Amino acid sequence: MSQPLAIEISGLSFAFNGEPVLEGVDLTVRERDFAAMVGPNGGGKTTLLKLILGLLTPSRGRVLVLGQPPARSRAQIGYMPQHTQVDFTFPVTVMDVVLMGRLACAGRAWGYARSDRLAAGKSLEQVGLGGLGGRPFHDLSGGQRQRVLIARALAGEPRLLLLDEPTANVDVRGEREVFELLKELNQRIAVVVVSHDLGFVSPYVRSVICVNRRVVSHPTSQVTGQVIADIYGGEMRMVRHDHHLGCFHD
């Protein structure tokens, strides 16, 4: 029996100021799938994430998330944006950051309940930072900060996790730790991650969503040099480094 659908997109098009950004998109992501979204800069990856989140409205077509329009399922989606503006002079703790992920669940004008703090603590445990809730956020390493931001996305107890470049500005060790964490989380929730490093993520993900105005999804095993060339344009070659699939321009 196949898994229910986490994301179902049909006939979707989106234009910004009259310029097409996405056209004729049909896409399904099943619950407990682990997918990488790849494509050139400006190809529409972040726009597609925002359409899934309901932050943008399609020009045409339909988006369903967990069987409902995004506005009705948003509380079940954990989202980590590409750029998080942080003022490192502001005295915010790790727990303060993670609790922000409970705002959609709190349903009250002020303060957090005990259940919110328990959920935030649980999400910190899930990312391996259970003892750091009281630490200043600015004291953490880059990899630890990324884990805290993932914990924030998990604090709402989502069924779908969307991450836009979660390993930006993280070293190779930190990148590996983040993807090992996502692999573990994927045992119970669907994960979609935007990445420019297909070579690194290919051992972890089950499918690759190729976005360049149009969208095509492939099982990871079917991603070939020709597929990469079709996504990015130009002559590309596939290589392997430490059993990782990679590509580069000739």
N, C-alpha and C positions, 0 to 999 in steps of 0.2 A: 504494500500500500504506500503510495507516494505521500510526501509531506504536504500539508496545506501551504498555500501561497502567503509569503510575507509581503511581497510587492507584486502588483499586477498593473502594468501600464499598457494601454492599447490606443493606437492611432494618435499619439501625442505629438504636438508641434508647439514650439514656443518662439516668439520673436521679441526682440528688444528694440524699441524705437524703429520698428518696421524692418529691422534686419533679422533674418532667420538665425536662430541659435541652435535649435533642435528641430528635426523634421522626421515625421513618420516613425516615431519610436514605439516599438512593441517589445516589452521586456517582462519576464517573470523571474522572481527570486523566491525560492521555497524556504520555509522555516527550517532553521538549522543549516542553511547553506552558508558557505564562506566564499565571498566573491571579491575580487579586486577590480576596481574601475580604473581603466587606463586610457590614455589618449593625449594628444598634443595640447599644449597650453592654448586656451581659447576655444577648445573643442567642445565645451559644454558640460564638463564633469560636475563642477560645482553647481551649475544651473540645474542639472538633473537631480542632484541631492536636494536642492531647495524646493524643487517641485514635489519630490517624495515627502518632504517635511511639511508641505502645504504653505511654505513661505512665499512661493510664487504660484500663479494660476496659469494653467496651460492655455494657449491660444485655441487649441483644439485637442480633443481626445480626453481620456479618462485615466486617473491615477487612483488605485486602491491600495491601502496599506493595512495588512491584517484584516482584509475583507471590508474595510470602511474607507470613506474619503479621509485624506490626511488630517483635516481639522478635527475629526472625531477620534482618530487613533494616535494623535500626537503625544499623549501622555504615556504611550507604550513604546515610544521611540527614544533611544538614547543617541545624542548627537554630540560629536566633538568637531568643532569648526576648524578650518585650516589655520586661521590667525586669531589667537586669543590675546587681546590687549590687556596687559598686566602692568600696573604701576608698582614696581618693586619697592618703592618707598612706603607703600601703604601697609600697615601692620596686620595683614590678613593671615590666619592660620590655615593649615592644610584642611582641617575640619570645616572651616568657614567656606572654603572653595567647594568642597564636596557637597555641603548642604545646599548650595545653589541649585544642584540637580534635583532637589526636592520641592522647588518652588511651585511646579505644576501640580504636585501631589498634595501640597499643604492645604490649599483651599481655605486659607484664612488670611486676614489682613496683616497680622504681625506675629512674628515668633515661630518657632519650630516646636512640634510636639516630640514626645519621647520616641514615638515610632519613627519620626524623621531622623533623629539622631542614631537610632538603632540601624536604620537602613543605610545611612551614610557610613557608620562604622563597619557594617558588613561589606560594603563596596570597597572600603580601604583594605579590609582583610583579603578580598578577592584579588586585588592588584598587588598584594604582598607588602603593604605599607601600614599594617594594622596598628603599629605602635607609634605612628608619627602624626596623629591627629592634632596634637598641640603644638607642633613645630611651625615656625614661620614659613610660609610658602617660599619666600625668596631665599631661604637657606638651602633649599634642595638642589640636587644636580638636575641637569636638563632631562635625563631619563626619568628621574623620580617625578619631576613636574608633569611630564607626559602621562605617567601612571596616575597621578592625582586627577588630571583632566579626564582620563578614562573612567576613574572612579566616580567623578561628578556625573558623567553620562550614564553610569550604571546605578546611581543612587535612586533613580526613579523606577527601578526594577523593570527595565524594558524587555520587550520581546524581540526587538530589532535594534541593532547597534550600527550607526552610520558614523564613519570617521573620515575626515578630509585631511590627508597627509599627516597621519598621527606621529610619524617619526621624523618630521622636518627638524633640522638642527640637532639631531641626536646622533651619537657615534654608532659604529657598527655593533658594538656590544649592546648598547641601549636599544637599537633597532631590533636585534634578535630577541631581546627580552620582551619587548612589546608584542612581537608577533607570536612568541610562545604563549604569552598571556591571552592574546586574541584566539589562538587555537584552542586553548582550554575553555574560554568562555563560549566558544562556538559549539561546545557539546550540548548547550541548552538553549542558545539563542542564535538567530541569524545575524551575520556580520557582513557588512559591505564597507570596504576600505578603498579610498582613493590613493593611488600610489603612482609615482613616476619610475619606480624601480621594479619592473616586472621580473627581472632576474632574481632579485632577492625574495619577492613574495611568492613566486611560483611554487616552491615546495610546500607552502602553507595552505593556499587557497584551492578550492575545487573548481571554480569557474572564473573566467575573465570577461568583464563587460567592457567592450571596446567602444569608446565615445569620440566621435569626430563629426559633429552635426547629426549624423545618423548613429544608431546604436546596434551593435551586434554582440551577442553573448556566445562564448565558446567554453566547453570544458577545458581545463588547463592542459590536458594531454593533447588537445588539438590546436594549440597555439604554435604556429610555425613561423618561419621567416617571412613567408608570403603574407600571413595574417598581420604581422608587425608592419610590413611595408605598406599594406593597405590602410592601416591605422595612421601611421606617421608620414607616409609619403617618402619618396626617395628610395635609394637602394639601402637595404638593411641586411645584416647577416646575423644568424643566431650562433651563439657560443655557449660553452658551459664552463663555469668556474666553481670548483668544489661541489659539483653536482647540481649547481643552480643554473637555470636557463637564463640567458641574457641576450642582448642585442646591441648593435651599434651601427652608425652610419659608415659606409665605405668612403 
